[in-house]
Every structure is written in structure tokens, then in C-alpha cells.
Amino acid sequence: MPNNLLNILSASRTEIVLFVQSRGDVSVEEASSALGLASTTIRQHFDRLEAQGILEFESVPSGRGRPTSRYRLTANGRRLFPSQDGRLLGAVLDFMLREGYPGLVNDVFIHTWAQRKERLLALFAAAGIRAEDALTDDPSPEVMAQKLAVITDFLSQEGFMSKVEQDGDCVRIKHHNCPFSEAVRATKLPCRLEAELFEQILGGTATRLDYMPDGDTACTYEFRFGGDKTPTD
């Protein structure tokens, strides 16, 4: 049983997540029968796990009756289970840098962060934030609040445990973990690109206050509106 599941979930929800992971997708009735819990209890757990971003559901037609909701793990839910993806990525990057392809490594990350920016802008649009407000450095308080809420959701979807808050003309983004830790071990380019991404999105200049590769417990970026840009790499 993955230890990190027990750190964040109750025993009952851990059992449910393990069951869903083993089956791929399940209905409330299937989970109730297999785990010996009432359907109402399973549904409450499913609702909570959905709110935490661990489960999602799809309505599937079932004859003439009402559609059946089938639950499965989200991308964040799958990250709760051991994976060698990060270690493999680190090995690939080490090999490419050692063999003399730093330019190609840079191109990969620049392209990846450009895609992340496009996804974030699409989320802004879906939230009703106008294109002219998406990259402005002087949004209204209401628009800024919307943008920060979308950024928080975006980071959560990408596997970050982050705190995003505003204090006057300053926004702080604090990452308590790093989904790109193996990549950062090989090259610090992701860190610089992350700061630049949110400079573009928020319109402020970035200062890095905490940095996990230096031994801090988090990576914290502060974005102030106005002033000179502080190097972050």
C-alpha cells in the first residue's frame, strides 16, 4: 500500500482509492458491494475524493434507466501511486546533457512551458476572463481574484501543492512540492521558466524567496507590480 496515501486520506478512503485503482473505473454500487459499505457512505466518500481532485466521474448510459456514474482516478489521483517516470526523465536529461545536446534540452522545456501557458490562458477564458485581462499588469481586484483562483486550480491539476495569495501589490506563489524535481536536478531551466510564466500572467516582477534545491522546504516566488526584474536562476 503506498505510504503517501495514508498520509493524506482516512483508512476508508485509502481502501476506496486502492479499489478504484485496481478496477480502472467503478460505480457506487460496485464499490458498495465489494467493500461492504452502504451506497450512501460510498457516495459521500466519492464526493469528497472528487472535491479533493483525486476522483472524477463519467455518466454512462445504462439502458432505459438513468445513466450510471463511473468513477476513476484523476491524473492527480494516479500520482499518489509509485512511479518511475520522474527518475526516468532525470536519466534521459542527464544522458542528453552528457552527450552534448543542451540546446535540445532547452528547446524541450521552452516548448513545454509555452504549452503550459496556453493551457492556463484557456482556463482563464473558460472562467470568463477576457483576453485583454489575461495578461494585463493592472487588472481590477475582481479580475485578479479570478486569476488567482484559476492559477490555484491549474497548479493543483499539475500536481503542485501550492498556496497562492495576494497582499496589496504583491502576489506570492508558494510550492510545497515540485512535480519537476528530477528535471530540476539536471537543469534549473524549469525554475526560471516557471518564474517567467507567472511574470507574464500576473504582470509583476519576480523575486524568489525560498528554493528547495538550496535546502528550503518550499519554493516561493513573490511578484510585485513595478520595479526592476530580479534574476531568478
N, C-alpha and C positions, 0 to 999 in steps of 0.2 A: 504494500500500500504506500503510495507516495506520501512522504512525511509532510510536504508543504500543503497538502490538502487538510491534514489535521490541524495545521497552524491557523487556518482561516475559516474552517467550516465545523459545524457540530458533527457528532458521530453519525446522526441520522442523515444529514445532507451529504456527508462524505460517502456513505453507503449508496445513496441515490446517484451521486455523480459517478461512482465506480460502476454502478449498474448501467447507467446510460452509456458510459464509455464502452462497456463490454458489448452492448447491443447495437450501437450506432444511433438508433432513434427508437423512442418508446412512447406509448400512450400512458395516460394516467392509470387506466385500468390494468395495463400490463405491469406497471411498476407496483401498483397496489397488490396484485396477485403474487408477484414474485417476492416482494419484500414484507408482506404480511402487515401492511399499514392501510388504514382506511383511505378511500379515494379522496375525501376532503382533506386529510392530512397530507397526502401526496401532492394534491393541487396547491396547498399552501406552501409547501417546500419548493415546488416548481416555480411558483410566482416569485418567491424570494430569490431563488437562484437566477431567475430571469432578470430581476431587478439588479442583481449583482453583476450581470453580464456574463454569467457562466453558462446558462442555457438559453436557447431560443427555440421557437416552435414554428411549425408549418401546418396549416389546415389542409387536410387531405380528404377528398370526397369519399364517403362510405355508403354507397347505395343510395337509397331514398332518404335516409336519415340525415341528421346534422353532420357536417364534416368533423372528422376526428383530428384533434391537435396532437401532433407527434413532436416530441422534444428531442433535441440533440445538443451536443456541446458547441459553444461558440469557439471562435479562434482563441479567445482568452481562456475559455474552459480547457481547451486542449493543451494550453501552455502549463497547466497545473501538473501535467504528467511529464516524466523524464524524457528528454530529447537530446540527441547528439547534434542537432542542427547547428547550434552556436559553435560548438567545438569544431565541427567540420568546416564551417565558414572561416573560422580563425586559421585552420590549417591551410585552406585554399589561399587566403590572403597572404599568409606567411610565405607560401610557395611562390606566388606571383611576384611578391616584392623581392624575394631572394633571387629569383630567376631574371630580374631586371625589367619588370613590367609595372613600375609605379604609375605611369601615365594611364594605363588601362584601369588600374585600381581606382584612381581618382575619377575617371570617367564613369565608372560603375556607381560610385557614391553620389556624384553630382547628378546623374540621371535619376537615381533612386530618390534623392531629396526633391528634385523637380516634380516627380510623381506624387510625393507626399504633399507638396504644396498644392498641386491640382486637386487632390482628394480633399484637402482642408477647405479650399475655395468652393468646391462642390457642396460640402457640408454647410458652409455659410449660406450659399444660395438656397439650399433646401430649408434652412431655418428662416428664410425671408430676409436675409441681409443683402442689401443691394450691392451690385458690383462696385459702385463708386465708394461704398463704405467699407468694403472688404479690406482694402489696403491703405486707407486713409490714416494719417498720423494725428487726426483731430476729430475722432468720432464723438457723437453725443454720448452722454452717460448711459443711455438706454442701449445704444448700439454696442458700446464697449462691454456692457454686461452680457449681451447676447453673444458677442465674440468670445468672451472668456468661458462662457458655458459650453459653447461648441468646441473650443480648444480642449477643455477638460474631458469632454466625451471622446474627442479624437485621440487624445493621448491614452485614455483608458482602452479604447479599441485596439491600440497598437501595443498594448502590454505594459504601459507605464503605470506606476503607482505615483501619481503626481498631485501636487497641491498648486492651484493657480489662484492668485489673489491680487487685488488692486489696493494700493494705498496712495491716494492722491494722484500725482502724476507718475507714479511708479507701479509697474506690474512685476510680480515675482512668480517664476515658474520653478518649482522645486521637485526634482525627480528623486524619488526614494529608491528607485531601482533603475537598471539600464538594460533594456532588451538587446542592445547592441554591444554588450560588454566584450565579447570575443573580437568583434571588429575593432573596437577602440583599443584593445590590447595590441593589435597590429598597426593601426594608424589612428591618429587623433582627428582625422578629417571629419568623421561624423559629428564630433563635438562642435567644430567650427561651423559646419553646415546647419546644425540644429540652432545655434545662436543666430545665424544669418536668416534662417527661415522665419523665426519669430520676430526678428527686426523688421523684415518685410511685411509680416502680417500685422504686427502691432504698431509699426511706425516709430518705435523708440530705439534708442541706442542700448547695446547690451554690455553688461558687466557680469562676469562670472564670480560668484561669491564663494561657492563650495564646489569641490571637484573630486569625485570618487577615485579616479586614478591616482590622486595625490594623498589618498588615505581618509578623505572626508566620508561621512555617512550618507551624503546626498550630493547631487549636482544641482546647484541653484543659480538661476540666471535672473538678473534684475534688468528691467527695461525701463529707462527713463526717457521722457519726451523732451528733446532738446539737448544740446551739448555735443561734445565730440565723442566719436565712437571709441570704445576701449577694446583693444585686441583681446580675443577670447581663445586663441590657440597657442 
